[in-house]
């Protein structure tokens, strides 16, 4: 099952598009077919959910270029590349660029179906992580400058009395800000706060 997420089929071959769409339908997933990568890119949005199954060689933008363009757009759509011309350098390049897999033509339906299911799971993981990252950014933006100062020092392991001295405020003020930090960041301990910042904060340039 693919939870109703769309299988986006990109292939310049009419028969191949029909075959791939039929496979998606058999998996209880809607399918949308496109003859070119450019047509597909014009139709999808950053909120599109599902997986892309694309041919490698197509007129205009090829499958590998499509994959790289999706990555440039920060799309969460996983890409499965189909090819009758698999070569090791192309496979390595595709995987390094983020393809979930590359499948040789002619393919077996069971193999491609398994790849689509795996890609759907990958997509779900990406969306959940993206949602947590968005939440983190909103939580962080809700902190006052004073709360940020306290949080920065908490994460460096400093005690309340040390933080109070450094910021020239009372310990009670530090305690109050600490309470607000935990509430706004939706955590119950310094360990949770540190884990949240470690996952989303520093690599996003937020701290």
C-alpha positions, 0 to 999 in steps of 0.5 A: 500500500502507498497511502494514496500518495501519487506516483509521478511517471516521467517517460517519453515513451507512451507505452512505458507511461501507460505500463507504469501508471497501471502498476501504480494503480494496482498498488492503490496509488494515484498516478500522473504521467508526463512525457518530459521532465520539464512538463513534470516540473511545471506541474508539481509544487513543493507540497506534492507528495509521492515518488517520481519514477523517471526514465534516464534518457529523454529528450530535453532534461534527462532523468539525472538532471531532473533528479538534481533539479528536484534536489535544488528545489529542496523537494522531498520527492524520492526519485527512482530512475529506470534505464536500459543503459546502466553504467557504473559511473551513471549509477554512482552519480545518481545515488550520490545525487539522492536517487533511492535506486536505479532499476534496469530495463526491462524490469520486473513489476515486483521489483519496481513495486518494492522500490516504490513502496520503499521510496514512499517510506523514505518520502514519509520520513523526509516529510516528518523530519521536515515538519519537525524542523519547521516546528523547531524554527517556529519554537526558536523564533518565539523566544525573546532575546533574553531567553535566547541568551539563557538557552545558549548558556544552558546548552553550554552546561552553565549553572543558573547562578553563573548565567545570572552573573554573566547576564547581570540579572537575578537567579529568579530571572534566569529561572523564569526564562529557563521555564519559558524556554522549556515551555516554548521549545516543547521539551521537559529537560535540558537533554531533550533541548540539547537533542533538538538543537543538535538535530535541527539547530546548528545545521540550519544556521539557527544557533 
